Amino acid sequence: MNAGQKFVTKIAFNNIPLIGSILKEVLEYSDDMYLNTRLEKLEDQLKLINKYESFLRELTNLSEHRYFTFRTNLKFLLTTALPEITDSFISALIESVVGGQQNMAEEICEILRQLNANDIETLKMLKGNVEKNKEKINAG
């Protein structure tokens, strides 16, 4: 058994055709150094918010549009997403399948996919400034 096969067998939801097909495709051209970590983060987040079963169930009922959107976003998460956005991207990805505002979550994924490292640092700086200003207002 090669490393890729070991990797795929470790993932609990690799038997879902949509996820399994993406894993198979990704393993063809990508190393799996961080793939396992990112999939585990996805699974852990689903379990943490108690949406694991409903997420798996909804994956089998996606419309054609949502199917390809999820597929594109999962592939991005596994192969391209900067580490600074993975947590936010995972939350939006989950929301796009089992959330109440699926269209908004889809838009968030699109926005996150366009960010570069400088954008992320700028957003962190802005968030820090907003929080400091809130503290000043609350203290003042």
C-alpha positions as CSV (number, residue, x, y, z in Angstrom):
1,M,0.0,0.0,0.0
2,N,1.5,3.4,-1.0
3,A,1.4,6.6,1.1
4,G,-1.6,7.9,-0.9
5,Q,-3.6,4.8,-0.3
6,K,-2.8,4.9,3.4
7,F,-3.9,8.5,3.5
8,V,-7.2,7.9,1.8
9,T,-8.1,5.0,4.0
10,K,-7.6,7.1,7.1
11,I,-10.3,9.6,6.2
12,A,-13.7,8.6,7.6
13,F,-15.8,10.1,4.8
14,N,-13.7,9.1,1.8
15,N,-16.4,6.6,0.9
16,I,-18.8,9.4,0.0
17,P,-18.5,9.4,-3.8
18,L,-18.2,13.2,-4.1
19,I,-15.4,13.4,-1.5
20,G,-13.7,10.2,-2.6
21,S,-13.6,11.3,-6.2
22,I,-12.0,14.6,-5.3
23,L,-9.4,12.8,-3.1
24,K,-8.6,10.5,-5.9
25,E,-8.1,13.3,-8.3
26,V,-6.1,15.4,-5.8
27,L,-3.8,12.6,-4.9
28,E,-2.9,12.1,-8.6
29,Y,-1.1,15.4,-8.8
30,S,-0.5,16.6,-5.3
31,D,1.5,15.4,-2.3
32,D,-0.5,14.6,0.8
33,M,1.7,16.4,3.3
34,Y,-1.2,18.7,4.4
35,L,-4.2,17.0,2.9
36,N,-4.8,14.8,5.9
37,T,-4.6,17.8,8.3
38,R,-7.1,19.8,6.3
39,L,-9.6,16.9,6.0
40,E,-9.2,16.2,9.7
41,K,-10.0,19.9,10.4
42,L,-13.1,19.6,8.2
43,E,-14.2,16.5,10.1
44,D,-13.4,17.9,13.5
45,Q,-15.3,21.1,12.8
46,L,-18.3,19.1,11.6
47,K,-18.2,17.0,14.8
48,L,-17.7,20.1,17.0
49,I,-20.9,21.7,15.6
50,N,-22.8,18.4,15.5
51,K,-23.4,18.6,11.8
52,Y,-21.4,15.5,10.6
53,E,-24.4,13.3,9.8
54,S,-26.5,16.0,8.2
55,F,-23.5,17.1,6.2
56,L,-22.9,13.6,4.8
57,R,-26.7,13.3,4.1
58,E,-26.9,16.6,2.3
59,L,-23.9,15.8,0.1
60,T,-26.0,13.1,-1.6
61,N,-28.8,15.6,-2.3
62,L,-26.9,18.5,-3.8
63,S,-28.3,20.3,-6.9
64,E,-26.0,20.3,-9.9
65,H,-24.8,23.8,-9.2
66,R,-24.1,23.1,-5.5
67,Y,-22.4,19.8,-6.4
68,F,-19.9,21.5,-8.6
69,T,-19.5,24.5,-6.3
70,F,-18.7,22.1,-3.3
71,R,-16.4,20.1,-5.5
72,T,-14.5,23.2,-6.6
73,N,-14.3,24.6,-3.1
74,L,-13.1,21.3,-1.5
75,K,-10.5,20.9,-4.1
76,F,-9.3,24.5,-3.4
77,L,-9.2,23.8,0.3
78,L,-7.1,20.7,-0.2
79,T,-4.6,22.0,-2.7
80,T,-4.5,25.8,-2.8
81,A,-5.9,27.5,0.2
82,L,-3.4,29.6,2.2
83,P,-3.1,28.3,5.8
84,E,-4.4,31.6,7.2
85,I,-7.8,31.1,5.6
86,T,-8.4,27.4,6.1
87,D,-10.5,27.7,9.3
88,S,-12.7,30.4,7.8
89,F,-12.9,28.5,4.5
90,I,-13.9,25.3,6.3
91,S,-16.7,27.1,8.1
92,A,-18.0,28.6,4.9
93,L,-17.7,25.3,3.1
94,I,-19.8,23.5,5.8
95,E,-22.3,26.4,5.8
96,S,-22.6,26.1,2.0
97,V,-23.9,22.5,2.4
98,V,-25.9,22.5,5.7
99,G,-26.3,26.1,6.6
100,G,-29.3,28.4,6.5
101,Q,-27.5,30.9,4.3
102,Q,-26.0,28.6,1.7
103,N,-25.8,31.3,-1.0
104,M,-24.0,33.7,1.3
105,A,-21.5,30.9,2.3
106,E,-20.9,30.2,-1.3
107,E,-20.1,33.9,-1.8
108,I,-17.7,33.9,1.2
109,C,-15.9,30.9,-0.3
110,E,-15.5,32.9,-3.6
111,I,-14.1,35.9,-1.7
112,L,-11.7,33.8,0.4
113,R,-10.4,32.1,-2.7
114,Q,-9.3,35.5,-4.1
115,L,-7.3,36.6,-1.1
116,N,-3.5,36.6,-1.1
117,A,-1.2,36.8,1.9
118,N,-1.1,40.6,1.9
119,D,-4.9,40.8,1.9
120,I,-5.0,38.4,4.9
121,E,-2.5,40.5,6.8
122,T,-4.4,43.7,6.0
123,L,-7.7,42.1,7.2
124,K,-6.0,41.0,10.5
125,M,-4.7,44.5,11.0
126,L,-8.1,46.0,10.4
127,K,-9.7,43.5,12.7
128,G,-7.2,44.4,15.4
129,N,-7.9,48.1,14.9
130,V,-11.6,47.6,15.1
131,E,-11.2,45.6,18.4
132,K,-8.9,48.3,19.9
133,N,-11.5,51.0,19.0
134,K,-14.3,49.0,20.6
135,E,-12.2,48.6,23.8
136,K,-11.6,52.4,23.8
137,I,-15.3,53.1,23.3
138,N,-16.4,50.7,26.0
139,A,-13.8,52.0,28.4
140,G,-14.4,55.6,27.7
